[in-house]
């Protein structure tokens, strides 16, 4: 039976900035347009966090039952390590999805019932990342889906829940958020590249190779901050997001210098901090621009 500490590790808290940052930026856009509403913003945050935990447990279950987590360098997996049974982890994923669903229904009731459709699509995408008969995470499509759902869908959706409109500013602001969250996935898959290749898990990192993946990782924050600078031309306060640039240096240096194993775990944590701080600063800057 897994301990509470192991269940917490299985929830992969280092990935939670990927849930928080889009909500902060989407709420900042809403504030910039004089449409910020605290209730929908908090519910959107609950939905995002619950979905992130759910997808982490769902991936643990799917990868563990497929046998792709038997040997890992990164954080422990509950099924792969034998700390919990597949049934227990599947139940944890289902409960997390249920929390997201209930919060999502409340959010839709306060805003628009179209959000029910968006939420349903998000749940399907979360499950089929590594689950189901054709998991797209095993077919080098993980980065594409992560960008779409953690970038435009999450940021624009958060703004829409508060303003009831699709805003061009939200679309633009979703790009740097999505790119930084893709960077989280890239460094994670770089760490697992050898093990994934050995078991036939065809991530984008496996297809690109180690050198290409390291270069791609370094390019993602560079492009993300270039977009922040472009937004700043129209909304100067958005340039606050550039204050997070120094946080990109340690993980990029680690990756480009050939870091492996535990070093890449540190780079993953650093990328998570970069994503969260950028979300805080960009969201605050956008809010001030109103």
Number of C-alpha atoms within 10 A of each C-alpha: 11 16 10 9 9 16 19 12 15 23 23 17 16 17 23 21 22 28 24 22 32 36 32 28 31 36 35 32 36 30 22 20 17 13 19 20 15 11 13 25 21 17 23 32 22 22 25 26 23 23 26 26 25 28 25 25 29 28 26 27 29 25 19 21 16 14 13 19 24 16 14 17 14 14 12 19 28 25 27 23 14 14 17 19 18 20 11 16 27 19 16 20 26 16 15 22 23 17 17 26 20 14 21 24 18 17 24 20 14 14 16 14 15 11 19 17 10 15 20 13 12 18 17 12 18 22 21 19 22 24 23 11 7 11 17 20 21 17 16 18 15 20 21 15 18 24 23 17 21 27 31 22 22 29 31 29 27 31 34 24 30 26 21 14 13 14 16 11 19 26 18 18 28 29 21 27 33 29 27 31 28 25 25 27 23 25 26 17 21 26 26 23 22 16 18 21 15 11 13 12 21 19 24 23 27 22 15 14 14 17 13 13 22 22 13 17 23 20 14 21 25 15 15 21 23 14 17 25 18 15 18 20 11 11 19 16 20 25 19 19 23 17 13 20 14 9 17 19 15 13 25 22 13 16 23 15 10 12 19 16 13 13 14 23 20 16 24 24 18 20 28 25 20 24 31 25 19 28 28 21 23 31 29 22 23 31 24 16 18 15
